[in-house]
Amino acid sequence: MPDADVLKGILELHEDIFGANDDLFNKMISKPQLLVIIAMDGKRVIGYKIGYEIDKNMFYSWLGGVDINYRKQGIASTLMEKQHQYLRNNGYNVVQTKTMNKWRNMLVLNIKNGFDVIDTYIDEKGLHKIVLEKKLNEQ
């Protein structure tokens, strides 16, 4: 887990982007092999990418976002690149994520970075989810 100040910044940014914190801290501490990558401007968290291990082969890229004032600067791409490099270095072969049509910038970023749409479904809240997967050993 990040230190208290960084964690506070992540939680605040998450709430700004998604409109709620969804008890994010407690969800984070329950995840196996949690990986948190952050972008900072001084002491301010301006972006984050959070994921966790599904199994020794597959990693789930769970949450991420960039402060609205720092978008269109390649921060999300850099966070993704750092995450994928860490995953390759630590023996993962596949990274999976989910998104929705309303997060089009994330959907496009994932596709541009080698993810394939592998499934779609309607969740228990009636939201249409898009499942994407990338093989990490293919560049």
PyMOL commands that place a pseudoatom at each C-alpha (Angstrom):
pseudoatom trace, name=CA, resn=MET, resi=1, chain=A, elem=C, hetatm=0, pos=[0.000, 0.000, 0.000]
pseudoatom trace, name=CA, resn=PRO, resi=2, chain=A, elem=C, hetatm=0, pos=[1.198, 3.530, -0.674]
pseudoatom trace, name=CA, resn=ASP, resi=3, chain=A, elem=C, hetatm=0, pos=[2.025, 5.775, 2.283]
pseudoatom trace, name=CA, resn=ALA, resi=4, chain=A, elem=C, hetatm=0, pos=[-0.832, 7.708, 3.911]
pseudoatom trace, name=CA, resn=ASP, resi=5, chain=A, elem=C, hetatm=0, pos=[-0.386, 10.979, 1.966]
pseudoatom trace, name=CA, resn=VAL, resi=6, chain=A, elem=C, hetatm=0, pos=[-0.193, 9.243, -1.403]
pseudoatom trace, name=CA, resn=LEU, resi=7, chain=A, elem=C, hetatm=0, pos=[-3.135, 6.986, -0.544]
pseudoatom trace, name=CA, resn=LYS, resi=8, chain=A, elem=C, hetatm=0, pos=[-5.181, 10.064, 0.420]
pseudoatom trace, name=CA, resn=GLY, resi=9, chain=A, elem=C, hetatm=0, pos=[-4.293, 11.620, -2.947]
pseudoatom trace, name=CA, resn=ILE, resi=10, chain=A, elem=C, hetatm=0, pos=[-5.344, 8.459, -4.811]
pseudoatom trace, name=CA, resn=LEU, resi=11, chain=A, elem=C, hetatm=0, pos=[-8.667, 8.300, -2.951]
pseudoatom trace, name=CA, resn=GLU, resi=12, chain=A, elem=C, hetatm=0, pos=[-9.377, 11.993, -3.624]
pseudoatom trace, name=CA, resn=LEU, resi=13, chain=A, elem=C, hetatm=0, pos=[-8.506, 11.683, -7.317]
pseudoatom trace, name=CA, resn=HIS, resi=14, chain=A, elem=C, hetatm=0, pos=[-10.584, 8.503, -7.622]
pseudoatom trace, name=CA, resn=GLU, resi=15, chain=A, elem=C, hetatm=0, pos=[-13.573, 10.317, -6.123]
pseudoatom trace, name=CA, resn=ASP, resi=16, chain=A, elem=C, hetatm=0, pos=[-13.063, 13.302, -8.465]
pseudoatom trace, name=CA, resn=ILE, resi=17, chain=A, elem=C, hetatm=0, pos=[-12.979, 11.033, -11.526]
pseudoatom trace, name=CA, resn=PHE, resi=18, chain=A, elem=C, hetatm=0, pos=[-15.613, 8.444, -10.640]
pseudoatom trace, name=CA, resn=GLY, resi=19, chain=A, elem=C, hetatm=0, pos=[-17.860, 10.457, -8.308]
pseudoatom trace, name=CA, resn=ALA, resi=20, chain=A, elem=C, hetatm=0, pos=[-17.466, 8.107, -5.326]
pseudoatom trace, name=CA, resn=ASN, resi=21, chain=A, elem=C, hetatm=0, pos=[-14.721, 6.293, -3.489]
pseudoatom trace, name=CA, resn=ASP, resi=22, chain=A, elem=C, hetatm=0, pos=[-16.638, 2.969, -3.353]
pseudoatom trace, name=CA, resn=ASP, resi=23, chain=A, elem=C, hetatm=0, pos=[-14.805, 2.011, -0.146]
pseudoatom trace, name=CA, resn=LEU, resi=24, chain=A, elem=C, hetatm=0, pos=[-11.694, 1.831, -2.317]
pseudoatom trace, name=CA, resn=PHE, resi=25, chain=A, elem=C, hetatm=0, pos=[-9.228, 1.525, 0.568]
pseudoatom trace, name=CA, resn=ASN, resi=26, chain=A, elem=C, hetatm=0, pos=[-10.854, -1.620, 1.962]
pseudoatom trace, name=CA, resn=LYS, resi=27, chain=A, elem=C, hetatm=0, pos=[-11.147, -3.112, -1.509]
pseudoatom trace, name=CA, resn=MET, resi=28, chain=A, elem=C, hetatm=0, pos=[-7.449, -2.397, -2.119]
pseudoatom trace, name=CA, resn=ILE, resi=29, chain=A, elem=C, hetatm=0, pos=[-6.256, -4.134, 1.049]
pseudoatom trace, name=CA, resn=SER, resi=30, chain=A, elem=C, hetatm=0, pos=[-8.217, -7.266, 0.135]
pseudoatom trace, name=CA, resn=LYS, resi=31, chain=A, elem=C, hetatm=0, pos=[-6.562, -7.737, -3.284]
pseudoatom trace, name=CA, resn=PRO, resi=32, chain=A, elem=C, hetatm=0, pos=[-3.734, -10.262, -3.806]
pseudoatom trace, name=CA, resn=GLN, resi=33, chain=A, elem=C, hetatm=0, pos=[-0.373, -8.902, -5.017]
pseudoatom trace, name=CA, resn=LEU, resi=34, chain=A, elem=C, hetatm=0, pos=[-1.736, -5.369, -5.262]
pseudoatom trace, name=CA, resn=LEU, resi=35, chain=A, elem=C, hetatm=0, pos=[0.295, -3.113, -7.561]
pseudoatom trace, name=CA, resn=VAL, resi=36, chain=A, elem=C, hetatm=0, pos=[-0.149, 0.668, -7.368]
pseudoatom trace, name=CA, resn=ILE, resi=37, chain=A, elem=C, hetatm=0, pos=[1.644, 2.935, -9.842]
pseudoatom trace, name=CA, resn=ILE, resi=38, chain=A, elem=C, hetatm=0, pos=[1.256, 6.667, -9.434]
pseudoatom trace, name=CA, resn=ALA, resi=39, chain=A, elem=C, hetatm=0, pos=[2.075, 9.871, -11.285]
pseudoatom trace, name=CA, resn=MET, resi=40, chain=A, elem=C, hetatm=0, pos=[2.926, 12.874, -9.145]
pseudoatom trace, name=CA, resn=ASP, resi=41, chain=A, elem=C, hetatm=0, pos=[3.311, 16.595, -9.675]
pseudoatom trace, name=CA, resn=GLY, resi=42, chain=A, elem=C, hetatm=0, pos=[5.371, 17.545, -6.650]
pseudoatom trace, name=CA, resn=LYS, resi=43, chain=A, elem=C, hetatm=0, pos=[3.432, 16.049, -3.743]
pseudoatom trace, name=CA, resn=ARG, resi=44, chain=A, elem=C, hetatm=0, pos=[0.143, 15.911, -5.630]
pseudoatom trace, name=CA, resn=VAL, resi=45, chain=A, elem=C, hetatm=0, pos=[-1.178, 12.644, -7.076]
pseudoatom trace, name=CA, resn=ILE, resi=46, chain=A, elem=C, hetatm=0, pos=[-2.200, 13.380, -10.663]
pseudoatom trace, name=CA, resn=GLY, resi=47, chain=A, elem=C, hetatm=0, pos=[-2.643, 9.835, -11.934]
pseudoatom trace, name=CA, resn=TYR, resi=48, chain=A, elem=C, hetatm=0, pos=[-2.784, 6.234, -10.771]
pseudoatom trace, name=CA, resn=LYS, resi=49, chain=A, elem=C, hetatm=0, pos=[-3.043, 2.693, -12.059]
pseudoatom trace, name=CA, resn=ILE, resi=50, chain=A, elem=C, hetatm=0, pos=[-4.052, -0.097, -9.679]
pseudoatom trace, name=CA, resn=GLY, resi=51, chain=A, elem=C, hetatm=0, pos=[-4.163, -3.814, -10.356]
pseudoatom trace, name=CA, resn=TYR, resi=52, chain=A, elem=C, hetatm=0, pos=[-3.808, -7.202, -8.740]
pseudoatom trace, name=CA, resn=GLU, resi=53, chain=A, elem=C, hetatm=0, pos=[-2.949, -10.804, -9.447]
pseudoatom trace, name=CA, resn=ILE, resi=54, chain=A, elem=C, hetatm=0, pos=[-5.626, -13.169, -10.720]
pseudoatom trace, name=CA, resn=ASP, resi=55, chain=A, elem=C, hetatm=0, pos=[-3.147, -16.042, -10.788]
pseudoatom trace, name=CA, resn=LYS, resi=56, chain=A, elem=C, hetatm=0, pos=[0.594, -16.477, -11.395]
pseudoatom trace, name=CA, resn=ASN, resi=57, chain=A, elem=C, hetatm=0, pos=[0.033, -16.042, -15.147]
pseudoatom trace, name=CA, resn=MET, resi=58, chain=A, elem=C, hetatm=0, pos=[-2.689, -13.355, -15.278]
pseudoatom trace, name=CA, resn=PHE, resi=59, chain=A, elem=C, hetatm=0, pos=[-2.905, -9.864, -13.787]
pseudoatom trace, name=CA, resn=TYR, resi=60, chain=A, elem=C, hetatm=0, pos=[-6.035, -7.705, -13.602]
pseudoatom trace, name=CA, resn=SER, resi=61, chain=A, elem=C, hetatm=0, pos=[-5.595, -3.991, -14.344]
pseudoatom trace, name=CA, resn=TRP, resi=62, chain=A, elem=C, hetatm=0, pos=[-8.400, -2.803, -12.107]
pseudoatom trace, name=CA, resn=LEU, resi=63, chain=A, elem=C, hetatm=0, pos=[-8.572, 0.973, -11.780]
pseudoatom trace, name=CA, resn=GLY, resi=64, chain=A, elem=C, hetatm=0, pos=[-6.847, 4.018, -13.121]
pseudoatom trace, name=CA, resn=GLY, resi=65, chain=A, elem=C, hetatm=0, pos=[-7.298, 7.637, -13.870]
pseudoatom trace, name=CA, resn=VAL, resi=66, chain=A, elem=C, hetatm=0, pos=[-5.612, 10.959, -14.530]
pseudoatom trace, name=CA, resn=ASP, resi=67, chain=A, elem=C, hetatm=0, pos=[-6.555, 14.341, -13.091]
pseudoatom trace, name=CA, resn=ILE, resi=68, chain=A, elem=C, hetatm=0, pos=[-8.632, 16.252, -15.660]
pseudoatom trace, name=CA, resn=ASN, resi=69, chain=A, elem=C, hetatm=0, pos=[-6.072, 19.101, -15.623]
pseudoatom trace, name=CA, resn=TYR, resi=70, chain=A, elem=C, hetatm=0, pos=[-3.275, 16.722, -16.680]
pseudoatom trace, name=CA, resn=ARG, resi=71, chain=A, elem=C, hetatm=0, pos=[-4.971, 14.729, -19.444]
pseudoatom trace, name=CA, resn=LYS, resi=72, chain=A, elem=C, hetatm=0, pos=[-3.740, 14.552, -23.052]
pseudoatom trace, name=CA, resn=GLN, resi=73, chain=A, elem=C, hetatm=0, pos=[-0.100, 14.530, -21.867]
pseudoatom trace, name=CA, resn=GLY, resi=74, chain=A, elem=C, hetatm=0, pos=[0.567, 10.791, -22.147]
pseudoatom trace, name=CA, resn=ILE, resi=75, chain=A, elem=C, hetatm=0, pos=[0.312, 10.134, -18.407]
pseudoatom trace, name=CA, resn=ALA, resi=76, chain=A, elem=C, hetatm=0, pos=[-2.182, 7.263, -18.723]
pseudoatom trace, name=CA, resn=SER, resi=77, chain=A, elem=C, hetatm=0, pos=[-0.033, 5.661, -21.442]
pseudoatom trace, name=CA, resn=THR, resi=78, chain=A, elem=C, hetatm=0, pos=[3.084, 5.983, -19.297]
pseudoatom trace, name=CA, resn=LEU, resi=79, chain=A, elem=C, hetatm=0, pos=[1.338, 4.452, -16.282]
pseudoatom trace, name=CA, resn=MET, resi=80, chain=A, elem=C, hetatm=0, pos=[0.183, 1.558, -18.470]
pseudoatom trace, name=CA, resn=GLU, resi=81, chain=A, elem=C, hetatm=0, pos=[3.678, 1.044, -19.914]
pseudoatom trace, name=CA, resn=LYS, resi=82, chain=A, elem=C, hetatm=0, pos=[5.189, 0.967, -16.414]
pseudoatom trace, name=CA, resn=GLN, resi=83, chain=A, elem=C, hetatm=0, pos=[2.564, -1.503, -15.242]
pseudoatom trace, name=CA, resn=HIS, resi=84, chain=A, elem=C, hetatm=0, pos=[3.123, -3.824, -18.215]
pseudoatom trace, name=CA, resn=GLN, resi=85, chain=A, elem=C, hetatm=0, pos=[6.911, -3.693, -17.842]
pseudoatom trace, name=CA, resn=TYR, resi=86, chain=A, elem=C, hetatm=0, pos=[6.581, -4.624, -14.160]
pseudoatom trace, name=CA, resn=LEU, resi=87, chain=A, elem=C, hetatm=0, pos=[4.249, -7.492, -15.092]
pseudoatom trace, name=CA, resn=ARG, resi=88, chain=A, elem=C, hetatm=0, pos=[6.623, -8.848, -17.745]
pseudoatom trace, name=CA, resn=ASN, resi=89, chain=A, elem=C, hetatm=0, pos=[9.535, -8.602, -15.308]
pseudoatom trace, name=CA, resn=ASN, resi=90, chain=A, elem=C, hetatm=0, pos=[7.550, -10.546, -12.729]
pseudoatom trace, name=CA, resn=GLY, resi=91, chain=A, elem=C, hetatm=0, pos=[6.454, -13.444, -14.917]
pseudoatom trace, name=CA, resn=TYR, resi=92, chain=A, elem=C, hetatm=0, pos=[2.910, -12.504, -15.894]
pseudoatom trace, name=CA, resn=ASN, resi=93, chain=A, elem=C, hetatm=0, pos=[1.908, -13.408, -19.442]
pseudoatom trace, name=CA, resn=VAL, resi=94, chain=A, elem=C, hetatm=0, pos=[-1.548, -11.833, -19.681]
pseudoatom trace, name=CA, resn=VAL, resi=95, chain=A, elem=C, hetatm=0, pos=[-3.132, -8.621, -18.421]
pseudoatom trace, name=CA, resn=GLN, resi=96, chain=A, elem=C, hetatm=0, pos=[-6.898, -8.251, -18.388]
pseudoatom trace, name=CA, resn=THR, resi=97, chain=A, elem=C, hetatm=0, pos=[-9.105, -5.216, -17.799]
pseudoatom trace, name=CA, resn=LYS, resi=98, chain=A, elem=C, hetatm=0, pos=[-12.729, -4.157, -18.087]
pseudoatom trace, name=CA, resn=THR, resi=99, chain=A, elem=C, hetatm=0, pos=[-14.248, -0.877, -19.167]
pseudoatom trace, name=CA, resn=MET, resi=100, chain=A, elem=C, hetatm=0, pos=[-17.491, 0.591, -20.406]
pseudoatom trace, name=CA, resn=ASN, resi=101, chain=A, elem=C, hetatm=0, pos=[-18.478, 2.554, -23.508]
pseudoatom trace, name=CA, resn=LYS, resi=102, chain=A, elem=C, hetatm=0, pos=[-18.790, 5.721, -21.407]
pseudoatom trace, name=CA, resn=TRP, resi=103, chain=A, elem=C, hetatm=0, pos=[-15.030, 5.542, -20.715]
pseudoatom trace, name=CA, resn=ARG, resi=104, chain=A, elem=C, hetatm=0, pos=[-14.167, 5.777, -24.421]
pseudoatom trace, name=CA, resn=ASN, resi=105, chain=A, elem=C, hetatm=0, pos=[-10.728, 7.303, -23.881]
pseudoatom trace, name=CA, resn=MET, resi=106, chain=A, elem=C, hetatm=0, pos=[-9.723, 4.283, -21.766]
pseudoatom trace, name=CA, resn=LEU, resi=107, chain=A, elem=C, hetatm=0, pos=[-11.221, 1.870, -24.300]
pseudoatom trace, name=CA, resn=VAL, resi=108, chain=A, elem=C, hetatm=0, pos=[-9.250, 3.511, -27.136]
pseudoatom trace, name=CA, resn=LEU, resi=109, chain=A, elem=C, hetatm=0, pos=[-6.053, 3.632, -25.040]
pseudoatom trace, name=CA, resn=ASN, resi=110, chain=A, elem=C, hetatm=0, pos=[-6.341, -0.079, -24.305]
pseudoatom trace, name=CA, resn=ILE, resi=111, chain=A, elem=C, hetatm=0, pos=[-6.934, -1.000, -27.944]
pseudoatom trace, name=CA, resn=LYS, resi=112, chain=A, elem=C, hetatm=0, pos=[-4.062, 1.223, -29.133]
pseudoatom trace, name=CA, resn=ASN, resi=113, chain=A, elem=C, hetatm=0, pos=[-1.808, -0.551, -26.641]
pseudoatom trace, name=CA, resn=GLY, resi=114, chain=A, elem=C, hetatm=0, pos=[-2.480, -4.072, -27.857]
pseudoatom trace, name=CA, resn=PHE, resi=115, chain=A, elem=C, hetatm=0, pos=[-5.559, -5.150, -25.924]
pseudoatom trace, name=CA, resn=ASP, resi=116, chain=A, elem=C, hetatm=0, pos=[-8.197, -7.258, -27.663]
pseudoatom trace, name=CA, resn=VAL, resi=117, chain=A, elem=C, hetatm=0, pos=[-11.893, -7.224, -26.788]
pseudoatom trace, name=CA, resn=ILE, resi=118, chain=A, elem=C, hetatm=0, pos=[-12.566, -10.782, -25.641]
pseudoatom trace, name=CA, resn=ASP, resi=119, chain=A, elem=C, hetatm=0, pos=[-16.059, -10.498, -24.145]
pseudoatom trace, name=CA, resn=THR, resi=120, chain=A, elem=C, hetatm=0, pos=[-18.921, -8.220, -23.160]
pseudoatom trace, name=CA, resn=TYR, resi=121, chain=A, elem=C, hetatm=0, pos=[-21.611, -8.712, -20.544]
pseudoatom trace, name=CA, resn=ILE, resi=122, chain=A, elem=C, hetatm=0, pos=[-24.293, -6.928, -18.532]
pseudoatom trace, name=CA, resn=ASP, resi=123, chain=A, elem=C, hetatm=0, pos=[-23.381, -6.751, -14.837]
pseudoatom trace, name=CA, resn=GLU, resi=124, chain=A, elem=C, hetatm=0, pos=[-25.727, -7.032, -11.840]
pseudoatom trace, name=CA, resn=LYS, resi=125, chain=A, elem=C, hetatm=0, pos=[-26.358, -3.249, -11.975]
pseudoatom trace, name=CA, resn=GLY, resi=126, chain=A, elem=C, hetatm=0, pos=[-27.421, -3.462, -15.640]
pseudoatom trace, name=CA, resn=LEU, resi=127, chain=A, elem=C, hetatm=0, pos=[-24.191, -1.867, -16.900]
pseudoatom trace, name=CA, resn=HIS, resi=128, chain=A, elem=C, hetatm=0, pos=[-22.649, -3.109, -20.151]
pseudoatom trace, name=CA, resn=LYS, resi=129, chain=A, elem=C, hetatm=0, pos=[-19.017, -4.118, -19.526]
pseudoatom trace, name=CA, resn=ILE, resi=130, chain=A, elem=C, hetatm=0, pos=[-16.284, -4.725, -22.088]
pseudoatom trace, name=CA, resn=VAL, resi=131, chain=A, elem=C, hetatm=0, pos=[-13.587, -7.258, -21.196]
pseudoatom trace, name=CA, resn=LEU, resi=132, chain=A, elem=C, hetatm=0, pos=[-10.157, -6.728, -22.788]
pseudoatom trace, name=CA, resn=GLU, resi=133, chain=A, elem=C, hetatm=0, pos=[-7.023, -8.812, -22.649]
pseudoatom trace, name=CA, resn=LYS, resi=134, chain=A, elem=C, hetatm=0, pos=[-3.422, -8.398, -23.750]
pseudoatom trace, name=CA, resn=LYS, resi=135, chain=A, elem=C, hetatm=0, pos=[-0.707, -10.989, -24.104]
pseudoatom trace, name=CA, resn=LEU, resi=136, chain=A, elem=C, hetatm=0, pos=[2.365, -9.395, -22.557]
pseudoatom trace, name=CA, resn=ASN, resi=137, chain=A, elem=C, hetatm=0, pos=[4.920, -11.383, -24.551]
pseudoatom trace, name=CA, resn=GLU, resi=138, chain=A, elem=C, hetatm=0, pos=[3.600, -9.904, -27.822]
pseudoatom trace, name=CA, resn=GLN, resi=139, chain=A, elem=C, hetatm=0, pos=[4.765, -6.381, -28.566]
for i in range(1, 139): cmd.bond("trace and resi %d" % i, "trace and resi %d" % (i + 1))
show_as sticks, trace
zoom trace
